Amino acid sequence: MPIQDHPLRYALTNELHARPFPSLEAPCHAAFLAIKPPLDAAIRDRDADRAHVIDLLDRFGAQHPKPGDTHFFGQMGRHKMKWESHTEFVTYTVFTPGVADRAFDPSAFEVFPDDWLDTAPGARLTSALIRIEQVREGPDQIGARLGEWFAPDSLSAAAILDDAAVMATDFRIDNGGHMRMAVFVEPGIGQRRIGRIVQRLTEIETYKAMSMLGLPRARQVNERLAELDPQLSELVGEMNRGNRIPEETLRNLLAVSAELESLLAQSAFRFSATTAYEALVHQRIEILREERFQHRQTFAEFMMRRYDPSMRTVKATEAQLDSMTRRAVRAANLLRTQVDVERSAQNQKLLESMDKRADLQLRLQRTVEGLSVVAISYYAVSLVAYMIAPGAEVLGVSKALATAVVTPVVVLVVWLMIRQIRRGMEH
């Protein structure tokens, strides 16, 4: 068409289709792994992530992701592998046809070689073994198997997508170090639909783990806030009592305010990320359209009882930190205003004192000027007297009379000269 496309048109459109759901056929099983660097995960070396996934693919003679890609899905030997690079973490999901007689056999995770895991550019955030089967038994038999596989006190199970499948997990780490998840699908369900269910399960677990990272940080911040809150209250009280010098109180208040700002800056990213991941967890659960299965708690109920309190702790800490920071800023502004007012009063008194000193100095200067006129005139008259003495004798005028006549003239000349000098200096 005779119109130029926006440079990002195709890139943005393709982004909507960049992470397709896997196509799975039951029965099958999956091994899931999420890796995250402990520190500065958002600015990690993405090339190291790419090199790590290529190392795994090379071991199976599989194709590589394209340069710059943040996702990959393809055949890896008899397995299928889905790789995704996110803001703070990387996920690997390997799908394998069939299921073992032993449910959640740890050997399924051996698809990730030990030496490859040892060189991972980060630490394990979470991992899971997922078992996908077709429903060949009634609900009672499924319930019995869930009772064998999972811890009953935390087991969550629900019928999803209008009874198209049953999903279950206990959100616990087993002896092999993995979460266990089970999916029972009805015969005839589409392969892509099975892939979407498994994808949602891994997303729920990953985003749950990521959001929970805010809880330890919230506890650390809470401990420090518990120490700073009495200090802040004491400093604000001193503003009313006036027990200390305002400048000293202001210094202490600014120190508390600076520490609160530092805590806020250090925690802002983690707390905002926790809020975002929490929203994703609830969204992924909601779109599965859960219904109760055999009177067991649903995923949403589990989150409400076990997960949401942690998120409320993070939100409460974030709100308290923000509130204390604003309190400290307001108190510092008030105290700074008080100090400025007191300094203005001191400056006013200083200016008044300077005015008095200037007036006194002016008077003293005028006195000195008068004395200077007298002193200079005295010596000037003496010199003039010597100068006119010979002429006065010729005229028959006494020296005393001549001196008396010239004295007023000399004094006037000296006074005018000194006045002219002072005016010149003033200008």
Secondary structure, 3 states (H helix, E strand, C coil): CCCCCCCCHHHHHHHCCCCCCCCCCCCEEEEEEEEECCCCHHHCCHHHHHHHHHHHHHHCCCCCCCCCCCEEEEEECCEEEEEEECCCCEEEEEEEECCCCCCCCHHHHHHCCHHHHHCCCCEEEEEEEEEEEECCCCHHHHHHHHHHHCCCCCCEEEEECCCCEEEEEEEEECCCCCEEEEEEECCCCCHHHHHHHHHHHHHHHHHHHHHHCHHHHHHHHHHHHHHHHHHHHHHHHHHHHCCCCHHHHHHHHHHHHHHHHHHHHHHHHHHHHHHHHHHHHHHHHHCCCCEECCCCCCHHHHHHHHHHHHHHHHHHHHHHHHHHHHHHHHHHHHHHHHHHHHHHHHHHHHHHHHHHHHHHHHHHHHHHHHHHHHHHHHHHHHHHHHHHHHHHHHHCCCHHHHHHHHHHHHHHHHHHHHHHHHHHHHC
